[in-house]
Amino acid sequence: MQRITGDFSSSNNSDQIIIKDLRVRGVLGVYDRERQQPGEIIINIVLFTDTRRAAETDDIADCVNYETAAQKVRAHVEKAAHFTVEALAEDLARLCLEEPRVKKARVRVEKPRAIDFANTVGVEIERVQMRNPAQGPA
């Protein structure tokens, strides 16, 4: 079997772990009706990482655990009470980047039926891991 090598840090093509349409109930919005009772929130997350080591070893310890990531996101959304989708998306991106193997996170937060004549409204952001040089290589 041929071994694939390369410098991930300089690559524009990174691997992606996708969590699609995670449905969570939480308080999100500015109107009284949105703050009185948790509503449905749809979360989509793309975690950018290098999966080559995990593919080579076939060991879960070398993977970004998407189940753990989804559980952390769900727990945060259920307890947070933000006014804006922007603030919630920022929190979730920061949470995703706490995982050392995640180099970049794309987070989409959507509110179903927030406005008439639209299925959802929301925001999508991308954040990059900013490592302290004293921490050494990721």
Backbone as a chain_set.jsonl record, in Angstrom:
{"seq": "MQRITGDFSSSNNSDQIIIKDLRVRGVLGVYDRERQQPGEIIINIVLFTDTRRAAETDDIADCVNYETAAQKVRAHVEKAAHFTVEALAEDLARLCLEEPRVKKARVRVEKPRAIDFANTVGVEIERVQMRNPAQGPA", "coords": {"N": [[0.84, -1.175, 0.0], [0.56, 2.178, -0.847], [1.953, 4.917, 0.839], [0.631, 8.014, 1.726], [1.87, 11.209, 1.892], [2.528, 14.525, 3.152], [2.492, 18.086, 3.671], [0.245, 19.19, 5.738], [-0.332, 21.646, 6.909], [0.194, 23.633, 5.051], [-1.536, 23.137, 3.079], [-4.311, 23.768, 0.99], [-6.328, 22.067, 0.606], [-8.083, 20.384, 2.755], [-9.257, 17.744, 4.864], [-12.664, 16.954, 5.692], [-14.996, 16.802, 8.289], [-18.336, 16.206, 8.692], [-21.227, 17.409, 10.184], [-24.491, 17.25, 9.839], [-27.506, 19.024, 9.761], [-28.189, 18.982, 12.556], [-30.514, 18.908, 14.985], [-31.696, 20.944, 17.486], [-33.14, 22.088, 20.532], [-33.522, 25.297, 21.763], [-33.115, 28.528, 23.366], [-33.352, 31.277, 21.407], [-33.327, 34.338, 20.01], [-34.97, 37.573, 19.687], [-37.547, 38.313, 20.288], [-40.303, 38.192, 22.619], [-41.833, 35.806, 22.497], [-39.931, 34.05, 21.482], [-38.139, 33.869, 23.523], [-39.432, 32.856, 25.689], [-39.888, 30.151, 25.479], [-38.067, 27.26, 24.513], [-37.029, 26.926, 21.12], [-36.864, 25.262, 17.906], [-33.67, 24.771, 16.531], [-31.431, 24.596, 13.892], [-28.388, 23.108, 13.24], [-25.453, 23.101, 11.357], [-22.306, 21.753, 10.787], [-18.965, 21.889, 9.737], [-15.959, 20.392, 10.164], [-12.641, 20.983, 9.756], [-9.871, 19.048, 9.191], [-7.026, 16.841, 9.408], [-7.286, 13.746, 8.22], [-5.625, 11.667, 7.655], [-3.891, 10.208, 9.424], [-5.749, 8.876, 11.079], [-7.013, 7.339, 9.127], [-4.913, 5.734, 8.354], [-4.263, 4.289, 10.711], [-6.701, 3.305, 11.533], [-7.894, 3.745, 13.953], [-9.924, 4.865, 16.508], [-8.964, 6.65, 18.365], [-7.322, 8.326, 16.958], [-8.968, 9.954, 15.588], [-11.147, 12.786, 14.99], [-13.698, 13.0, 17.146], [-16.828, 12.841, 16.159], [-19.248, 12.354, 17.362], [-18.882, 13.158, 20.031], [-18.35, 15.863, 19.534], [-20.849, 16.692, 18.489], [-22.468, 16.222, 20.731], [-21.401, 18.086, 22.554], [-22.01, 20.48, 21.242], [-24.808, 20.323, 21.162], [-25.417, 20.338, 23.942], [-24.453, 22.872, 24.623], [-26.096, 24.603, 23.093], [-28.59, 24.033, 24.181], [-28.373, 25.096, 26.756], [-27.495, 27.723, 26.463], [-28.642, 31.066, 25.915], [-29.121, 32.977, 23.559], [-29.503, 36.13, 21.861], [-28.978, 36.529, 19.178], [-28.366, 34.785, 16.076], [-25.819, 35.036, 15.156], [-24.182, 35.353, 17.444], [-24.536, 32.865, 18.69], [-23.505, 31.146, 16.701], [-20.817, 31.95, 16.706], [-20.024, 31.168, 19.3], [-20.299, 28.37, 18.992], [-18.435, 27.799, 16.974], [-16.076, 28.453, 18.29], [-16.165, 26.531, 20.316], [-15.918, 24.184, 18.777], [-13.323, 24.516, 17.817], [-11.833, 24.037, 20.041], [-11.098, 21.422, 20.057], [-8.097, 19.877, 19.508], [-7.317, 18.71, 17.04], [-8.857, 19.889, 15.123], [-8.636, 22.21, 12.625], [-9.975, 24.217, 11.353], [-13.258, 25.567, 11.411], [-16.501, 25.458, 10.123], [-19.563, 26.849, 10.657], [-23.02, 26.694, 10.651], [-25.959, 28.235, 11.649], [-29.369, 27.93, 11.945], [-32.714, 29.154, 12.021], [-35.721, 27.687, 11.916], [-38.758, 28.623, 10.262], [-38.659, 31.316, 11.042], [-39.223, 33.638, 9.694], [-41.906, 34.691, 7.583], [-42.678, 32.879, 4.614], [-40.223, 31.663, 4.221], [-38.175, 28.81, 4.625], [-36.059, 28.59, 6.475], [-33.951, 30.858, 8.327], [-30.692, 32.203, 8.793], [-27.196, 32.104, 9.747], [-23.894, 31.659, 8.505], [-20.642, 30.906, 9.446], [-17.037, 30.954, 9.32], [-14.223, 29.888, 11.049], [-10.792, 29.935, 11.996], [-8.313, 27.92, 13.519], [-6.243, 29.405, 15.831], [-3.143, 29.107, 16.749], [-0.947, 29.381, 19.488], [2.423, 30.146, 19.114], [4.136, 29.172, 21.069], [2.951, 26.851, 21.863], [3.713, 24.954, 20.131], [3.788, 22.677, 17.237], [0.639, 21.742, 15.814]], "CA": [[0.0, 0.0, 0.0], [1.333, 3.416, -0.946], [1.724, 5.859, 1.928], [0.455, 9.379, 1.252], [2.454, 12.155, 2.837], [2.42, 15.914, 2.727], [2.436, 19.094, 4.719], [-1.147, 19.612, 5.863], [-0.448, 23.045, 7.328], [0.25, 24.536, 3.915], [-2.474, 22.656, 2.072], [-5.631, 24.372, 0.925], [-7.274, 20.967, 0.545], [-8.088, 19.619, 3.983], [-10.362, 16.812, 5.003], [-13.801, 17.565, 6.362], [-15.959, 16.004, 9.037], [-19.589, 16.936, 8.499], [-22.394, 17.152, 11.03], [-25.517, 17.91, 9.031], [-28.885, 19.168, 10.244], [-28.349, 18.65, 13.968], [-31.695, 19.648, 15.47], [-31.584, 21.184, 18.915], [-34.092, 23.072, 21.042], [-32.846, 26.278, 22.597], [-33.641, 29.892, 23.365], [-32.62, 32.073, 20.434], [-34.168, 35.348, 19.383], [-35.17, 38.838, 20.398], [-38.949, 38.502, 20.624], [-40.74, 37.515, 23.847], [-42.255, 34.437, 22.18], [-38.724, 33.251, 21.251], [-37.38, 33.78, 24.773], [-40.235, 32.187, 26.709], [-39.896, 28.698, 25.303], [-37.062, 26.846, 23.521], [-37.494, 26.629, 19.768], [-35.969, 24.42, 17.115], [-32.506, 25.392, 15.903], [-30.734, 23.611, 13.056], [-26.949, 23.376, 13.234], [-24.608, 22.366, 10.419], [-20.913, 21.997, 11.132], [-17.893, 21.232, 8.995], [-14.699, 20.462, 10.898], [-11.522, 20.753, 8.843], [-8.826, 18.334, 9.909], [-6.25, 15.909, 8.594], [-7.746, 12.409, 8.602], [-4.702, 10.627, 7.161], [-3.424, 9.337, 10.524], [-6.882, 8.032, 11.45], [-7.218, 6.383, 8.043], [-3.779, 4.805, 8.371], [-4.3, 3.42, 11.897], [-8.061, 2.807, 11.733], [-8.05, 3.807, 15.401], [-10.781, 5.988, 16.896], [-8.161, 7.612, 19.135], [-6.688, 9.24, 16.007], [-10.048, 10.658, 14.885], [-11.979, 13.783, 15.652], [-14.897, 12.266, 17.509], [-17.967, 13.678, 15.774], [-20.325, 12.168, 18.34], [-18.559, 14.049, 21.142], [-18.543, 17.239, 19.048], [-22.293, 16.94, 18.404], [-22.993, 16.288, 22.097], [-20.983, 19.367, 23.135], [-22.794, 21.515, 20.571], [-26.19, 20.202, 21.639], [-25.461, 20.78, 25.342], [-24.27, 24.328, 24.665], [-27.283, 25.265, 22.544], [-29.704, 23.847, 25.113], [-28.237, 25.935, 27.959], [-27.253, 29.123, 26.09], [-29.847, 31.818, 25.555], [-28.627, 34.122, 22.798], [-30.45, 36.939, 21.105], [-28.69, 36.483, 17.732], [-27.744, 33.579, 15.51], [-24.388, 35.339, 15.02], [-23.517, 35.069, 18.725], [-24.536, 31.414, 18.891], [-22.556, 30.562, 15.743], [-19.462, 32.246, 17.198], [-19.8, 30.255, 20.428], [-20.15, 26.996, 18.512], [-17.153, 27.709, 16.266], [-15.043, 28.446, 19.34], [-16.264, 25.221, 20.946], [-15.356, 23.203, 17.834], [-11.874, 24.719, 17.696], [-11.166, 23.542, 21.25], [-10.54, 20.112, 19.703], [-6.787, 20.187, 18.909], [-7.163, 18.227, 15.656], [-9.664, 20.722, 14.219], [-7.864, 23.375, 12.172], [-10.915, 25.247, 10.921], [-14.647, 25.144, 11.586], [-17.571, 26.205, 9.452], [-20.77, 26.621, 11.459], [-24.257, 27.338, 10.177], [-27.049, 28.207, 12.615], [-30.593, 28.319, 11.259], [-33.975, 29.143, 12.76], [-36.862, 27.375, 11.034], [-40.004, 29.405, 10.367], [-38.427, 32.595, 11.724], [-39.931, 34.667, 8.928], [-42.875, 34.168, 6.617], [-42.3, 32.54, 3.243], [-38.874, 31.092, 4.171], [-38.028, 27.621, 5.469], [-35.171, 28.932, 7.582], [-33.023, 31.973, 8.195], [-29.55, 31.908, 9.646], [-25.882, 32.639, 9.442], [-22.816, 30.683, 8.387], [-19.342, 31.523, 9.678], [-15.848, 30.108, 9.287], [-13.174, 30.35, 11.944], [-9.558, 29.156, 11.879], [-7.573, 27.711, 14.763], [-5.104, 30.281, 16.006], [-2.268, 28.461, 17.741], [0.147, 30.135, 20.093], [3.668, 29.501, 18.698], [4.739, 28.495, 22.211], [2.309, 25.553, 21.99], [4.333, 24.017, 19.196], [2.947, 22.273, 16.117], [-0.635, 21.096, 16.153]], "C": [[0.889, 1.243, 0.0], [0.957, 4.356, 0.187], [1.664, 7.272, 1.357], [1.01, 10.309, 2.313], [2.266, 13.561, 2.312], [2.328, 16.824, 3.92], [1.022, 19.657, 4.772], [-1.257, 21.105, 6.135], [-0.424, 24.014, 6.161], [-0.758, 24.17, 2.827], [-3.786, 23.431, 2.135], [-6.717, 23.307, 0.898], [-7.182, 20.151, 1.824], [-9.322, 18.729, 4.011], [-11.455, 17.456, 5.846], [-14.642, 16.516, 7.066], [-17.234, 16.828, 9.064], [-20.64, 16.465, 9.498], [-23.526, 17.955, 10.398], [-26.885, 17.859, 9.713], [-29.086, 18.623, 11.656], [-29.474, 19.524, 14.508], [-31.654, 19.711, 16.993], [-32.664, 22.197, 19.308], [-33.35, 23.999, 21.983], [-33.527, 27.631, 22.492], [-32.754, 30.733, 22.458], [-33.57, 33.069, 19.786], [-34.369, 36.556, 20.282], [-36.612, 39.041, 20.867], [-39.318, 37.689, 21.866], [-41.105, 36.05, 23.576], [-41.06, 33.508, 21.971], [-37.954, 33.007, 22.545], [-38.125, 33.0, 25.853], [-40.121, 30.676, 26.655], [-38.848, 28.315, 24.261], [-37.71, 26.513, 22.177], [-36.472, 25.776, 19.039], [-34.874, 25.275, 16.466], [-31.806, 24.287, 15.12], [-29.273, 24.033, 12.932], [-26.283, 22.483, 12.186], [-23.169, 22.755, 10.7], [-20.007, 21.227, 10.188], [-16.611, 21.475, 9.781], [-13.584, 20.087, 9.937], [-10.369, 20.177, 9.642], [-8.027, 17.505, 8.924], [-6.611, 14.501, 9.056], [-6.765, 11.301, 8.212], [-4.237, 9.679, 8.259], [-4.537, 8.377, 10.932], [-7.142, 6.969, 10.388], [-6.123, 5.311, 8.044], [-3.886, 3.807, 9.53], [-5.645, 2.732, 12.092], [-8.395, 2.749, 13.228], [-8.851, 5.054, 15.76], [-10.014, 7.048, 17.678], [-7.477, 8.634, 18.237], [-7.71, 10.07, 15.225], [-10.542, 11.851, 15.695], [-13.302, 13.073, 15.909], [-16.129, 13.135, 17.235], [-19.143, 13.501, 16.713], [-20.117, 13.089, 19.546], [-18.779, 15.504, 20.74], [-20.03, 17.59, 19.015], [-22.911, 17.058, 19.794], [-22.636, 17.619, 22.77], [-21.798, 20.516, 22.548], [-24.225, 21.509, 21.101], [-26.318, 20.733, 23.069], [-25.338, 22.305, 25.442], [-25.528, 25.054, 24.191], [-28.442, 25.174, 23.527], [-29.598, 24.75, 26.337], [-28.016, 27.413, 27.642], [-28.582, 29.787, 25.74], [-29.392, 33.095, 24.859], [-29.772, 34.873, 22.129], [-30.241, 36.766, 19.605], [-28.075, 35.154, 17.317], [-26.238, 33.785, 15.37], [-23.626, 34.984, 16.3], [-23.458, 33.572, 18.985], [-23.543, 30.741, 17.952], [-21.12, 30.773, 16.202], [-19.104, 31.337, 18.369], [-19.504, 28.834, 19.942], [-18.844, 26.808, 17.75], [-16.013, 27.631, 17.277], [-15.003, 27.083, 20.039], [-15.637, 24.137, 20.062], [-13.836, 23.306, 17.757], [-11.121, 24.361, 18.971], [-10.566, 22.159, 21.026], [-9.226, 20.355, 18.969], [-6.625, 19.752, 17.45], [-7.934, 19.069, 14.637], [-8.893, 21.992, 13.898], [-8.763, 24.551, 11.787], [-12.317, 24.683, 11.128], [-15.561, 26.063, 10.794], [-18.861, 25.839, 10.188], [-21.92, 27.394, 10.835], [-25.322, 27.14, 11.252], [-28.287, 28.732, 11.901], [-31.793, 28.212, 12.204], [-35.107, 28.853, 11.777], [-38.054, 28.289, 11.322], [-39.839, 30.728, 11.113], [-39.113, 33.752, 11.01], [-40.874, 33.987, 7.938], [-42.224, 33.918, 5.268], [-40.856, 32.054, 3.1], [-38.831, 29.87, 5.085], [-37.188, 27.92, 6.702], [-34.484, 30.26, 7.282], [-31.854, 31.666, 9.122], [-28.287, 32.592, 9.186], [-24.907, 31.476, 9.339], [-21.496, 31.415, 8.549], [-18.244, 30.48, 9.551], [-14.809, 30.716, 10.196], [-11.992, 29.385, 11.863], [-8.895, 29.077, 13.244], [-6.364, 28.637, 14.798], [-4.26, 29.695, 17.119], [-1.223, 29.449, 18.23], [1.453, 29.444, 19.698], [4.358, 28.752, 19.838], [4.149, 27.101, 22.428], [2.964, 24.516, 21.089], [3.381, 23.622, 18.101], [1.683, 21.563, 16.589], [-0.601, 19.633, 15.807]], "O": [[1.851, 1.332, 0.763], [-0.225, 4.566, 0.46], [2.542, 7.679, 0.596], [0.662, 10.206, 3.49], [1.888, 13.758, 1.157], [2.111, 16.377, 5.046], [0.647, 20.496, 3.954], [-2.178, 21.758, 5.644], [-0.969, 25.113, 6.265], [-0.82, 24.818, 1.783], [-4.3, 23.71, 3.218], [-7.888, 23.601, 1.137], [-6.292, 19.311, 1.959], [-10.289, 18.941, 3.279], [-11.2, 18.384, 6.615], [-14.958, 15.471, 6.498], [-17.213, 18.008, 9.417], [-20.901, 15.269, 9.632], [-23.518, 19.186, 10.421], [-27.345, 16.812, 10.168], [-30.04, 17.89, 11.916], [-29.378, 20.751, 14.483], [-31.588, 18.694, 17.683], [-33.048, 23.051, 18.509], [-32.639, 23.554, 22.885], [-34.395, 27.85, 21.646], [-31.558, 30.883, 22.706], [-34.51, 32.679, 19.093], [-33.996, 36.564, 21.455], [-36.865, 39.858, 21.752], [-38.731, 36.641, 22.133], [-40.728, 35.162, 24.34], [-41.154, 32.312, 22.246], [-37.2, 32.04, 22.646], [-37.519, 32.537, 26.819], [-40.245, 30.001, 27.677], [-38.746, 28.974, 23.226], [-38.781, 25.909, 22.11], [-35.349, 25.596, 19.509], [-35.135, 26.352, 15.93], [-31.613, 23.181, 15.624], [-28.969, 25.169, 12.566], [-26.519, 21.276, 12.136], [-22.847, 23.936, 10.836], [-20.254, 20.061, 9.879], [-16.229, 22.618, 10.031], [-13.587, 18.995, 9.37], [-9.944, 20.75, 10.646], [-8.332, 17.481, 7.732], [-6.271, 14.111, 10.173], [-7.051, 10.122, 8.42], [-4.193, 8.468, 8.047], [-4.288, 7.185, 11.112], [-7.456, 5.825, 10.716], [-6.381, 4.139, 7.77], [-3.63, 2.617, 9.349], [-5.722, 1.691, 12.743], [-9.077, 1.839, 13.698], [-8.498, 6.165, 15.363], [-10.381, 8.223, 17.652], [-7.091, 9.704, 18.707], [-7.346, 10.804, 14.305], [-10.377, 11.913, 16.913], [-13.948, 12.6, 14.974], [-16.429, 14.055, 17.997], [-19.961, 14.411, 16.85], [-21.06, 13.721, 20.022], [-19.329, 16.289, 21.513], [-20.424, 18.666, 19.464], [-23.782, 17.9, 20.015], [-23.461, 18.209, 23.468], [-22.225, 21.416, 23.272], [-24.779, 22.553, 21.443], [-27.236, 21.497, 23.365], [-26.026, 22.943, 26.239], [-25.97, 26.013, 24.824], [-29.195, 26.135, 23.689], [-30.62, 25.135, 26.905], [-28.32, 28.27, 28.471], [-29.528, 29.121, 25.317], [-29.288, 34.153, 25.479], [-30.845, 34.327, 21.874], [-31.197, 36.842, 18.834], [-27.373, 34.496, 18.085], [-25.467, 32.829, 15.455], [-22.552, 34.385, 16.242], [-22.438, 33.063, 19.45], [-22.809, 29.848, 18.376], [-20.296, 29.865, 16.095], [-18.0, 30.796, 18.42], [-18.576, 28.183, 20.421], [-18.208, 25.761, 17.87], [-15.094, 26.826, 17.123], [-13.927, 26.553, 20.318], [-14.91, 23.275, 20.554], [-13.146, 22.293, 17.645], [-9.89, 24.38, 18.982], [-9.632, 21.767, 21.724], [-9.23, 20.979, 17.908], [-5.868, 20.373, 16.705], [-7.693, 18.972, 13.433], [-8.541, 22.758, 14.795], [-8.37, 25.714, 11.88], [-12.533, 23.475, 11.032], [-15.405, 27.284, 10.801], [-19.201, 24.664, 10.321], [-21.807, 28.582, 10.533], [-25.558, 26.021, 11.707], [-28.275, 29.821, 11.329], [-31.874, 27.323, 13.052], [-35.414, 29.674, 10.912], [-38.314, 28.667, 12.464], [-40.781, 31.204, 11.746], [-39.532, 34.723, 11.639], [-40.649, 32.851, 7.52], [-41.335, 34.655, 4.842], [-40.318, 32.032, 1.993], [-39.384, 29.89, 6.185], [-37.548, 27.556, 7.821], [-34.443, 30.718, 6.14], [-32.008, 30.954, 10.115], [-28.298, 33.512, 8.368], [-25.069, 30.447, 9.995], [-21.247, 32.419, 7.88], [-18.491, 29.279, 9.66], [-14.539, 31.915, 10.13], [-12.168, 28.179, 11.687], [-8.912, 30.032, 14.02], [-5.552, 28.634, 13.873], [-4.621, 29.778, 18.293], [-0.691, 30.25, 17.46], [1.583, 28.242, 19.931], [5.09, 27.794, 19.59], [4.761, 26.263, 23.091], [2.772, 23.316, 21.285], [2.276, 24.158, 18.02], [1.669, 20.884, 17.615], [-1.585, 18.925, 16.021]]}, "num_chains": 1, "name": "protein.A"}
